[in-house]
Amino acid sequence: MKRNRCLIALTLCVGSILVGAWLLARQPHTAQADPGTLFVATDGNDANDCSTVVNRCRTVQRAVNLAAEGGIIKVSAGTYTDTHTVSGLGDVVVELTKSVTLRGGYDASFGDPPDRDVNPTVLDAEGAGRVLYVGGAGPTIENFIITGGYSDYSGGGIYVDSASPTILHNYIAHNLADGDGGAIWVNGGSAQILSNCVISNTATWSGGLRIINDADVVIAANQILTNVAQISGGGIDVDCCGGTTPLIEGNVIAYNDGGSRGGGIIVNTTNGMLINNILAHNEATEGAGIDLEGMLTHPVSVTLVHNTMVGDPVADEGIRVEEYVTATLVNNIIANYLIAMTNTVPASSTVTANYTLFDGNVKDYGTGVSSSNEVSGDPAFVAPAEGNYHIGSSSVAIDAGVDAGVAGDIDGDPRPIGLAPDIGADEAHLRVYLPLVLKKY
């Protein structure tokens, strides 16, 4: 299998993340354009109709305006900075209210398949507004570098409102929101956020992703790194209102700073399913790894299965559970925290952990946590100093778990390989490893 990695060279991320069979299926693209294909290049002309390579347009928005539902817009390498004003939303580079495929990574011939690494295609708002607005439609957005976005409210990079986009194979970096959702803000609707590099975005709340108001989302196979929230929610913040259960699966969530709480992930007044994620070296005053919080009218139910969590003894809690939460944990590694799990309000919250590998924590858990079938010992990560959190052949996690209905690991390898599933995000077997996490930038 291939593994792409988020590598920084100047402001560009090249590579992508290995994805398993559970990701969005993609069919090969044909080289021949059909009547529904439009073309954009930096040397194009917006007096054109975008319908052929010769008649290519200059701005992405021109092609979007001309596109039919279900059409494809091919964008060649270069930097696109033109913004325009959307009523009630301010300035954006691209406004998408159609279900089209917007795809970067092409060279001047526009031949398929595109290559986003060789042909970087940049949508840059240059701090003048948001990069993308998606409203009431189901577009696919893939193979772009999305950067330079700014909002004095929400969604500096991508603002999604009551829509159902697929956001795939993008590098989303260096965007800013004075409110919430530095990289991506999703309000209601549904979204698939797959195999993106979400790096070094900043907001007051939710530096990386903010998901609110019963949005039905899948967040899978992304690298979410070095995002910063001044108050709460460094990496992912899922909030309100219990009508859906967002799936967070197979992501690497590392070196994010959540300010007061929730360095890696926050699940607040809604539900969540967390499977096969690696959370490493995230920071926050409370809940450095994960923060879970409900309320009487919106209790929280969260299931965590086959996750690997690694912190620092000064990094406070791995998992912090506040009021009105039911948390169920199976087959997780929690290592190197001041305290691995905290139930702050056992009168209204329940934490049940089964087959947890604890290692290197000052304290594993306190009052209000029910833990059974614990495993202690060295997870034997292959190269943690290099960000490689695969487990080695001597790991006590091997064959130490229980069948929890998860058929694959973070790499898409099958579970179990041995007599029983391994604990944590990785199912060990002999192979050549590539890093799951990069060093802090």
Backbone hydrogen bonds, N-H to C=O, Kabsch-Sander energy under -0.5 kcal/mol:
donor,donor_aa,acceptor,acceptor_aa,energy
7,L,5,R,-1.0
7,L,14,V,-1.2
9,A,7,L,-0.5
9,A,12,L,-2.0
12,L,9,A,-2.3
14,V,7,L,-1.3
14,V,12,L,-0.5
23,L,20,G,-1.7
37,T,34,D,-2.1
38,L,72,I,-2.8
39,F,50,C,-2.1
40,V,74,K,-2.2
41,A,57,C,-2.7
44,G,41,A,-2.0
45,N,56,R,-2.1
48,N,45,N,-2.0
50,C,55,N,-1.6
56,R,53,V,-1.1
57,C,39,F,-2.4
63,A,59,T,-1.2
64,V,60,V,-2.3
65,N,61,Q,-2.7
66,L,62,R,-1.4
67,A,63,A,-1.5
70,G,99,S,-2.5
71,G,68,A,-2.3
72,I,36,G,-2.7
73,I,101,T,-3.2
74,K,38,L,-2.9
74,K,72,I,-0.5
75,V,103,R,-2.5
76,S,40,V,-2.5
77,A,106,Y,-2.5
78,G,120,P,-1.8
80,Y,122,V,-3.1
81,T,79,T,-0.6
84,H,92,V,-2.4
86,V,90,G,-3.2
87,S,85,T,-0.5
89,L,86,V,-2.4
90,G,86,V,-1.6
92,V,84,H,-2.5
93,V,130,R,-1.0
93,V,131,V,-0.6
94,V,131,V,-2.2
96,L,94,V,-0.5
96,L,133,Y,-3.5
97,T,95,E,-0.6
100,V,98,K,-1.6
101,T,71,G,-2.7
102,L,100,V,-0.6
102,L,140,T,-3.4
103,R,73,I,-2.7
103,R,101,T,-0.6
104,G,142,E,-2.4
106,Y,75,V,-1.5
110,F,107,D,-1.4
115,D,105,G,-3.0
119,N,115,D,-2.4
122,V,78,G,-3.1
122,V,120,P,-0.6
123,L,145,I,-3.2
124,D,80,Y,-2.2
124,D,122,V,-0.6
125,A,123,L,-0.5
125,A,147,T,-1.8
127,G,148,G,-3.5
128,A,125,A,-2.4
130,R,91,D,-1.8
131,V,156,G,-0.9
131,V,157,G,-0.8
132,L,157,G,-2.1
133,Y,94,V,-2.4
134,V,159,Y,-3.1
135,G,96,L,-2.4
136,G,161,D,-1.6
140,T,100,V,-2.3
141,I,166,T,-2.9
142,E,102,L,-2.4
142,E,140,T,-0.5
143,N,168,L,-1.2
145,I,121,T,-2.6
146,I,144,F,-0.6
146,I,171,Y,-2.8
147,T,123,L,-2.3
147,T,145,I,-0.7
148,G,173,A,-0.6
148,G,174,H,-1.0
150,Y,129,G,-2.1
151,S,176,L,-1.6
155,G,180,D,-2.2
156,G,181,G,-1.5
157,G,182,G,-1.1
158,I,183,A,-2.2
159,Y,132,L,-2.5
160,V,158,I,-0.6
160,V,185,W,-3.3
161,D,134,V,-2.8
161,D,159,Y,-0.5
162,S,160,V,-0.5
162,S,187,N,-3.2
164,S,137,A,-3.4
166,T,139,P,-2.4
167,I,165,P,-0.5
167,I,192,Q,-3.2
168,L,141,I,-2.6
168,L,166,T,-0.7
169,H,194,L,-1.8
171,Y,144,F,-2.7
172,I,170,N,-0.6
172,I,197,C,-3.3
173,A,146,I,-1.7
173,A,171,Y,-0.6
174,H,199,I,-1.2
176,L,149,G,-2.4
177,A,202,T,-1.9
178,D,151,S,-3.0
179,G,153,Y,-1.4
180,D,153,Y,-0.6
181,G,205,W,-1.4
181,G,206,S,-0.9
182,G,206,S,-2.0
183,A,207,G,-0.6
183,A,208,G,-1.7
184,I,208,G,-2.0
185,W,158,I,-2.3
186,V,210,R,-2.9
187,N,160,V,-2.5
187,N,185,W,-0.5
188,G,186,V,-0.6
188,G,212,I,-2.5
190,S,163,A,-2.3
191,A,216,D,-1.6
192,Q,165,P,-2.3
193,I,191,A,-0.5
193,I,218,V,-3.1
194,L,167,I,-2.5
194,L,192,Q,-0.7
195,S,220,A,-2.2
197,C,170,N,-2.7
198,V,196,N,-0.6
198,V,223,Q,-3.3
199,I,172,I,-1.9
199,I,197,C,-0.7
200,S,225,L,-2.0
202,T,175,N,-2.4
203,A,228,V,-1.9
204,T,177,A,-0.9
204,T,179,G,-1.1
205,W,179,G,-2.3
206,S,232,S,-3.2
207,G,233,G,-2.0
208,G,234,G,-0.9
209,L,235,G,-2.4
210,R,184,I,-2.3
211,I,237,D,-3.0
212,I,186,V,-2.8
213,N,239,D,-1.1
214,D,240,C,-2.3
216,D,189,G,-2.6
217,V,215,A,-1.0
218,V,191,A,-2.1
219,I,247,L,-3.1
220,A,193,I,-2.0
220,A,218,V,-0.6
221,A,249,E,-1.8
223,Q,196,N,-2.6
224,I,222,N,-0.6
224,I,252,V,-3.2
225,L,198,V,-2.1
225,L,223,Q,-0.6
226,T,254,A,-1.7
228,V,201,N,-2.6
229,A,257,D,-2.8
230,Q,203,A,-2.0
231,I,204,T,-3.0
232,S,204,T,-0.8
233,G,261,R,-2.3
234,G,262,G,-2.5
235,G,263,G,-0.7
236,I,264,G,-2.0
237,D,209,L,-2.2
238,V,266,I,-3.0
239,D,211,I,-3.3
239,D,237,D,-0.5
240,C,268,N,-2.4
241,C,269,T,-0.7
247,L,217,V,-2.2
248,I,246,P,-0.5
248,I,273,M,-3.0
249,E,219,I,-2.2
249,E,247,L,-0.6
250,G,275,I,-2.1
252,V,222,N,-2.5
253,I,251,N,-0.6
253,I,278,I,-3.2
254,A,224,I,-1.8
254,A,252,V,-0.6
255,Y,280,A,-2.0
257,D,227,N,-2.7
258,G,256,N,-0.5
258,G,283,E,-3.3
260,S,231,I,-2.5
261,R,231,I,-0.8
261,R,258,G,-1.5
262,G,286,E,-1.7
263,G,287,G,-1.7
264,G,288,A,-0.6
264,G,289,G,-0.7
265,I,289,G,-1.8
266,I,236,I,-2.3
267,V,291,D,-2.3
268,N,238,V,-3.0
269,T,293,E,-2.8
271,N,244,T,-0.9
272,G,301,S,-1.9
273,M,246,P,-2.2
274,L,303,T,-3.0
275,I,248,I,-2.2
275,I,273,M,-0.5
276,N,305,V,-1.7
278,I,251,N,-2.7
279,L,277,N,-0.5
279,L,308,T,-2.9
280,A,253,I,-1.8
280,A,278,I,-0.5
281,H,310,V,-2.8
283,E,256,N,-2.9
285,T,259,G,-2.2
286,E,260,S,-1.6
288,A,317,E,-1.0
289,G,317,E,-1.4
290,I,318,G,-2.3
291,D,265,I,-2.5
292,L,320,R,-2.9
293,E,267,V,-2.3
294,G,323,E,-2.6
295,M,298,H,-1.2
298,H,295,M,-0.8
300,V,324,Y,-2.7
302,V,326,T,-2.5
303,T,272,G,-2.0
304,L,328,T,-2.9
305,V,274,L,-2.8
305,V,303,T,-0.5
306,H,330,V,-2.0
308,T,277,N,-2.8
309,M,307,N,-0.5
309,M,333,I,-2.8
310,V,279,L,-2.9
311,G,335,A,-2.4
315,A,312,D,-3.1
318,G,339,I,-1.8
319,I,340,A,-2.1
320,R,290,I,-2.7
321,V,319,I,-0.5
321,V,342,T,-3.1
322,E,292,L,-2.8
322,E,320,R,-0.5
326,T,300,V,-2.7
327,A,325,V,-0.5
327,A,350,T,-3.1
328,T,302,V,-2.4
329,L,352,T,-3.1
330,V,304,L,-2.4
331,N,354,N,-1.8
333,I,307,N,-2.6
334,I,357,L,-2.5
335,A,309,M,-2.6
336,N,359,D,-2.0
338,L,312,D,-0.6
338,L,316,D,-1.3
339,I,316,D,-1.1
340,A,363,K,-2.0
341,M,364,D,-1.5
342,T,319,I,-2.4
343,N,367,T,-0.6
344,T,321,V,-3.0
344,T,342,T,-0.7
348,S,345,V,-1.7
349,S,345,V,-1.8
350,T,325,V,-2.6
351,V,368,G,-0.8
352,T,327,A,-2.6
353,A,351,V,-0.5
353,A,370,S,-3.4
354,N,329,L,-2.2
355,Y,372,S,-1.8
357,L,332,N,-2.6
358,F,356,T,-0.8
358,F,375,V,-2.1
359,D,334,I,-1.4
362,V,337,Y,-2.3
363,K,338,L,-0.9
366,G,341,M,-0.7
369,V,366,G,-1.1
370,S,351,V,-2.9
371,S,369,V,-0.6
372,S,353,A,-2.1
375,V,356,T,-2.8
377,G,358,F,-1.0
382,V,390,H,-2.5
383,A,388,N,-1.8
386,E,383,A,-1.5
387,G,384,P,-1.7
388,N,383,A,-2.6
389,Y,387,G,-0.8
392,G,380,A,-3.2
395,S,392,G,-1.8
396,V,378,D,-2.0
398,I,395,S,-1.1
400,A,397,A,-1.7
401,G,421,P,-2.6
407,A,405,G,-0.6
409,D,413,D,-1.9
410,I,425,A,-2.3
412,G,409,D,-1.7
415,R,407,A,-2.5
423,I,397,A,-2.0
424,G,331,N,-2.2
428,A,426,D,-0.6
433,Y,431,R,-0.5
436,L,387,G,-0.8
437,V,387,G,-2.5
